[in-house]
Amino acid sequence: MLTRLKWSKQIKQLIDTFRKIANWPLLEENWNECVFNISEALALVTNTFKSSVLFHIDQPSLGLGFGSRDYYLDQTKFSDHLKAYEKYQLNTLSLILDGANVSYNRSQLKSDVHDTISFEINIAKVVDLDHDCFW
């Protein structure tokens, strides 16, 4: 019980931090892309976390971890990995949203997770292999 209460407080703090910076599509039912101001959100992130380095562009670390490029690109061989990853993302987001008492449409959440993984697949397609990089 105490662990669940502590977890609930941590989720609330996380959601509150997100909302101080901006409204987020997964957290707001009425989120509107047209009124979202990325410059304002990035300025708030910089101010909130007191960091002058907002982006560090390098080889990406994909959601499935270092060396996971093949998991994304060979969807026949690694289909179980991608399905498990999608389920993991969906369950994690559901727990966070439930913990924050945020209502959501599960079908829309599934679609958003699918879009996120599709984006990661596209990133994997353009990532250079480590042995092709000059360090």
Secondary structure as the mmCIF struct_conf table of DSSP 4:
data_model
#
loop_
_struct_conf.conf_type_id
_struct_conf.id
_struct_conf.beg_label_comp_id
_struct_conf.beg_label_asym_id
_struct_conf.beg_label_seq_id
_struct_conf.end_label_comp_id
_struct_conf.end_label_asym_id
_struct_conf.end_label_seq_id
HELX_RH_AL_P HELX_RH_AL_P1 LEU A 2 ILE A 21
TURN_TY1_P TURN_TY1_P1 PRO A 25 LEU A 27
TURN_TY1_P TURN_TY1_P2 GLU A 29 ASN A 30
HELX_RH_3T_P HELX_RH_3T_P1 GLU A 33 VAL A 35
HELX_RH_AL_P HELX_RH_AL_P2 ILE A 38 PHE A 49
TURN_TY1_P TURN_TY1_P3 LYS A 50 LYS A 50
BEND BEND1 SER A 52 SER A 52
BEND BEND2 ASP A 58 GLN A 59
TURN_TY1_P TURN_TY1_P4 GLY A 63 LEU A 64
TURN_TY1_P TURN_TY1_P5 PHE A 66 GLY A 67
HELX_RH_AL_P HELX_RH_AL_P3 ARG A 69 LEU A 73
TURN_TY1_P TURN_TY1_P6 GLN A 75 PHE A 78
HELX_RH_AL_P HELX_RH_AL_P4 SER A 79 GLY A 99
TURN_TY1_P TURN_TY1_P7 ALA A 100 ASN A 101
HELX_RH_AL_P HELX_RH_AL_P5 ARG A 106 VAL A 126
HELX_LH_PP_P HELX_LH_PP_P1 VAL A 127 LEU A 129
HELX_RH_3T_P HELX_RH_3T_P2 ASP A 130 ASP A 132
BEND BEND3 CYS A 133 CYS A 133
#
